[in-house]
């Protein structure tokens, strides 16, 4: 069965609140649990292990950054501040 065809378990908000311990156990054993609000996906409960893995994959390593072809210097130099000049003093 493909990932797209697989139906993910969903919980309505009131069920998720009332049966949080059960939803947590399912997230640990069966994978991500989706919480819906008014029929639309609102949140996902995942295990800490899966979350750490997803975070690690989303953040490139230093080696990946150094070897990438993309420009890496755009954010290194902060924008210059506008200089406010003092008013000129007239000497008589």
DASULTA-V607126 format. One record per helix or strand of 2 or more residues. SS is the DSSP state (@ for helix, = for strand). FROM is the first residue (numbers start at 1). TO is the last residue. Records with the same first field share a line. If there is no record, write none. Layout:
BEGIN
SS = FROM-TO / FROM-TO
END
This chain:
BEGIN
= = 10-12 / 33-37 / 40-45
@ = 13-18 / 20-30 / 48-58 / 62-67
END
